[in-house]
Amino acid sequence: MPERLTSIQLPVGTGDPKRALRREVARRLQVSETSLLEVFVVRRSLDSRRGRQTCWVHTVEVWRVGEEEALASEEAQRRERQTPEHKAFQEADIHPGPMRPIIVGAGPAGLFAALTFADHGVECVVLDRGLAVEDRHLDVRKFRRTGELNAESNLCFGEGGAGTYSDGKLYTRKHHPLVRAVYERLVAFGATGAILTDAHPHIGTNRLYAILKGIREHLAARGTEIRFNARMRSLEVRDGVARGAVLDSGEVIAGAPVILATGHSARDIYAELADLGVPMVPKSFAIGARCEHPQAFVDQAQHGAMVGHSELEPAEYFLSCQVGDRGLYSFCMCPGGYIIPTPTEPGHLNVNGMSNSNRGGEFANAALVVTVRPEDFHVERPGDLDSHGALKGIAFQREWESRAYAAGGGGYHAPAQRLTDFVSGRSTGQLTPRTSYRPGVTSASLEEMLPASVVETMRQGIRMLDRKMRGYLMDDALLIGVETTTSTPVRIVRGEDYMSPGMRELYPTGEGAGYSGGIVSSAIDGIRAARAALESSRVD
């Protein structure tokens, strides 16, 4: 078996990194390099903290001479795991009975639930209100160019879900065996092998298109029916049990279980579930705005003397601070990226960020957000949204989004303010700085479209962030609003069996149900929900 070594450091610019790594491993083990059969990188991260030499930090597995047969077996298994045919999510002891799962939503949770069923030989139906990724992309391009929103095919709805337009970030704080399995499955469908070792892996929006098409073709070949432009209007319910989905057209897609993986923006579905009496509760989420800097500034601040070195990607940052009982933190940072409009309702505007695989854009952006709790869900006075019950967080989101749309002047132009002006409480006046945001920005005071407690936390916190990253508070930085969908403000209650206690055979899943955040954690939740459904139907 291989030995695992951690904290193997190599300065940036060392030369041949593979040879240098072998040399450093041999030195650490106090053996000759010739005694090393193979050194595999398990994890690699960049340490560019102030006062230290910028270096790569590795965790490695070391195989020694004499272990050739064991290594060959391990490499064969590794190659098999990274093929589309590998049944990555199959549990050998589950033998499901007859079932026809209906999966609502073709985002990470829905697709990985479908892969799990396919691995167990179960054919299912996947429904998505949006379009296949190649058609969806045309609607997205048109929207960013003209400001004409297609409420069913946009940056949130369609194949791949909202994660398709988010840089394909795979970093997760989850420590779960399925994290590696998800990464390997993505590599099997075309992701770069670097995601298996990078500390902050990403795919890039442009590369996700081909990966999604590969998953679609793989599922179709195994009997999965995928239907786009198929919005679920309601659940088909008989005797308190979910028995399928009713589409806008009135067509009933019969089947069970129903894996509900609709994502965080399917607000009509929450309303329908409330009418059906499905238990839900409000939950905390975060709200704020996107902050955009020149990427050159971020590179200089993070890489210092090594800025521009060929080994280094465009730099990213992760910033946070505490202001009283509230925290301000950067979220979904996009090096060399773009700020994008992500509304799904006419007359509302919220924003997000994305990058392509090379992160080659002129600007860097990240959300600056503050956590709000259910007791914060009000507009003019506490309790003024309580009539919305568990959905009061959605009413809260809509209020700020409608204000942002109005402040932008229509056509999905976004309200924007210089970061320095926002912190000082000054009007920006006419905006001249360039920005990645399309269709365009309009000068406005963002304090008018965010809760007062959030505004005050941001103003104090940004000054604190400037002390952590000198120059962060600069005139060339823009604050573009508003960011309201960091996660869902409602949780659909489920039991330990992943099923809704108010409706049998309904499995609320993923980010939209309130149980994950991001591509990988949503994928894992989809896998586990599908496994729970398979377990429920098993034949002993």
C-alpha positions, 0 to 999 in steps of 0.5 A: 500500500502507498505511503501518504505524505503531507505538506510537501512544499515546492517554491513556484518556479522550481523547474521541472515540478515532477522531478523536483517533487520526487527529489523532495519526497526522497529527501523527506523519506531519507531514501534514494530517488531510485527506490521510488516507483511512483509519486502521485499527487493527491492534493495541491494548493498554493500558499501565497501568504504574506511574508512567505515564499510563494509555493505549491503545497502537496499531499502525495501517495508514494509507491516504492520499488517492489510494489509494481503489481499492487500499483498496476492494479490500483492504476487499472481501478483508477482508469475504470473509475474514470470511464462513463460506464463505471457504476460509480454510485451503485451499492452492490447490496441494493436490489430495487423492486419495480419503480419508475422515478420521476426527477424534477430538475436537471441540475447537479442534484437531479442529474446525479440522482439520475446517474445513481438510478442508471447505475442500478439499472433503473430507468427514470424520467427527468423533467426540466422547465428549461432547455438543453444546454446548447439551446439554453446558451442561445437564450442566455446570449440574447438576454445579455445582449438585449435584456429580453428575458425568457422566464423558462430558459435563462441563467438559472433554468435549463440543463445543468441548473444555475451551476452551469453559469457559475464557473463550474466551481467544485470546491466544497467544505464537505468531507464525504467519500462521495466528493471524490466519486463526483469528481471522478465521474465528471472527469469521465465525462470530460472534465480535466483531471486537475479537479482531482488534485486542486484544492479549489477545483473548477471546470469553467462554464465553457467546458461544462456544455460538453460535459452536460451533453455527455451525461445526457447521452450516457443517461439516454443510452441507459433508458433515462428519458430526459424532457426539456421545456417540461415545467411541472405545474403540480404534483400528481397526488393520490391518497397523500402519496406523490405519484407523478408530475402534472405539466403545464400542458396538463399532461400527467407523467406518472411514476414514483418516487418523485425526486424534487430537485428544482433549484433555488429559483423555482418559486412557483414550485414552493407556492404549489407545495405550500398549497398541497400542505407539504411541510416547509420552514424558513431558513437563513441565507445571505444577501448583498451585492457583487464587487468587481475589481480589475483582475490585475489588482487581485493578482498583484495583491495575492501573488506579490513578486511572483505576479505574472509567473507562468505557473500561476492562474489568475488569483482569487481571494476569500475574505471575511470579517465580523461586524457585531453579531453579523458577518460579512464574507466574499462568496462565489469569487470569479477570477477573470470572470463576468457579472451576470443577470440571473432573474427568473421573473419579469421586473426583478433583478438579481446578479451572480458571477461566472468564469470560463475555464481559462479565467482570462477576463479583465475583471475579478468579481465576488459577492459581498454578502451578509447572512440574514435570519428568518427574524430579519425577513421584513421590509418596513417593520418586523412582521410585515411579511409574516403573512407569507408563512414559510415563504416569507424569505421569498417575499423578502428576496422579491422586494429587493430584486424589484427595487434593483430592477427599478433602479437599473431603469429597466432592460435588466441594467443593473444598479451600480456604485463605486465601492468607495462611494457606497462605503462613504454614503456618497452618490456616485453620479455618472458612471465611467468605469468599465465593467463586465456586466451586460446589458449594462449598469446605471448609477444608483445608491445601493443602500436603497435596495438592501436592508439597512442592517446589511448596508451598515454591516457591509460599510463597516466590514469593507473597511476591515477587508481593506486592511486584510487586502490592501487597496481593496477599497478603491475607486476602480472597484464597482459594487453591482446589485443585488445578490439575493440567491446565495441559497434558498430562504426556505427548507422543505422538511424531510426525514432521515429517509429523505422523504417528506413527512407530509407526502410519501414518495416525495424526496426534496433534494439539493439546493432548492430544498435547502439541503446543499449549496453548490455543485458538488454538495448538490450532486451528493445530495442527489445521489443520497436521495436516489439511494434512499429511494432505492433502499425504500423499494428494495427486494430482499 
